[in-house]
Amino acid sequence: MTFPRSEIMTELRSYHTPPNAPLAAGARFIRGFRRVGIVVAALVFLAGIGITLTIAIEQQNGAQRRFEQASCIAGLVRDKRPFKMKAYDQTKIDYEESGCGGYYFYGDSLETVLSAARAGPPATLENAVQPLFIGMVITLISATLSFSGFWLIGWLCAGFTRD
C-alpha cells in the first residue's frame, strides 16, 4: 500500500527544538549562588581532606617516635648505663642528655617510660584511625554547611523563589 506524499511528510518532526522558557531573575540568582556554593564546598572538602590526612599521619608518626624513644631508654636500663639528671631538678631524669633524644617523655618517671617500651610498637594505623574518622566527619559537615549557606543566601536574596 502506498501513501500519498503529503501524508508521509506530516509525520516527520521538525529539527528545530523550541527554546526552553527563560529563567526568572530569582531562579538565575539561586542557580548562581548554588554554583558558588558547590565550588566553595569542593574547596572546603579538599582542604579538609588534606588537613585530616596530615593530622592522622602526624599522630601515627608521633606514636612511632614515642615508642622508639621509650625503646632507647629501655636499652639504657638494660645496659645499666647511668642517667643524667635535669639541671634544674635533680629528681628528674634528662632523657635527651642521657642519649635518647625526643620530647615525648619530658620529665616522666622511668616506670612510665618502661611501660611504654613494653607495650610494643603501634599497629600500622592504630593512632591514625580516630583523627581520620573525626576529620572526615568534620570535613563533610563543613562542606555541607558551606553549600547550604550559599544556597540559602541565594534563596533569601531571590525572594523565596522556587528552585
N, C-alpha and C positions, 0 to 999 in steps of 0.2 A: 504494500500500500504506500502510495506516495502522497506526501502532504504538499500543499501549495507553499511556495517560498515564503510568503508573508506570515504563515503560522509558525514556521520554524524560527524565524527571526524574533518573534515576540517572546520566546522562551529564553533568549540569551540575556544575560545581565550585563550591565554597563561595567567597564573597567574603572570608572571613576567612583571612588567611595566618598560618600558625603562627609564633610568635616565634622569632627566632634563639636559639641556645644562648647563655647569658650567658658573657661573657668571664671567664676566671680572673683572680685578682688580679694575678698576674705579667704576664699579657698586657695588662691595663689599665695597669700600671706602664710597660711597654715602650712602649705606644701613647702615653702621656702624655709620656715623655721624647723619643720620636720627634717629636712635635708641637712640643715646646720646641726641639728641635734644628733643625727646619725654620725656625722663627721666627728663631732666632739665626743660622742660616746665611744667611737672607734679609737680615738686618740687616748681617752681615759683608759680604755681596756688594754691597749698596747702598753701604755706606761705602767699600769697596774701589774701586768704580767711580768714586765721587766723588773720592777721593784720587788715583786714577790719572789721571783727566781733568785735575785741577788740575795735577799734576806735568807731564803731557805738554804742556799749554797753556803753562805757565811755561817749559819748555825751548824751545819754539818761539819764544815772545816774546823770551826771552833771546838766542837766536841772531840774531833780527832786530835787537834793540837793539845787540848787539855789532857787527853789520855797519854799522849807522848811525853808531856812534861811529868805527869804522875809516874810513868814508867821509868823515866830518867831518875827521878828522886828515889823510887823503889830500888833501882840499881845501885845508887849510892848507899842505901841502907844495907843491901846485900853485901856490898864490898867493904862495909864497915868504915867508910870514909867519914871524917868529921865534917859537920856542917858549920858554916859561918853564920853568925848571928847578926841581926839588923843593928845598925849603928845607933839608932835612937831608942831601941827597945831590945835589950839583951835576952828577953824571954822568947822572942820570935825568931824563927829560922829564916835566913835570907837565901831562898832557893836559887835565885839568879846568881848571886855571888858564889854559891856552892857549885855551880856548873850546870844548872838546869834552867835555862832562860825561859821566860814566859811570864805572863801576868795572870794566869788562871788561879794560882794558889798563893796569892799575895797575903801573907800573914796567917794562912790556915794552919791548923795543927798537923803534926806528922801523921796522926791516925786518920785524919780526913783524906790526906793525900794517898796514903797506902790503901785505903778502902777504894778510892777511885782507880788505882792501878790494878787492884784485884778484880774490879768489876769487868775489866776487859775492854777491848776497843768497841766503839759504837758500831752498830749494824750499818749496812750500806746507806739506807735512807732514814735511819731511826730519828734523827733530830731535824730532818728536813720536811717530814710529812705534815706536822702540825702547822708550821708557818706557811707552808704551801697551801694547805686547805683554808686556813683563815684568810690568807691573802687573796685567794681566788674568790672567796665569798665576798670580801670587801670590794674587790675589783668589779665583780658582776653587779653588786648593789650600786656602786658608784656610777658605772656606765648606764645602768637602767635609770637611775635618778637624773643623770645629766640629759639623757634623751627625753625623758618625761618632762623635765623642766623646760627645755626648749619647745617641745610640742605644746605644753601648757601656756607658755608665754605667747606663742603664735595664735593659739586658740582664743586666749583672752583679748589680745590686741585685734583680732579679726572680728570681735563682737560675737563670740559664741557661735560662729558659723559651723555648719556641718562639714565633716571631712569629705 
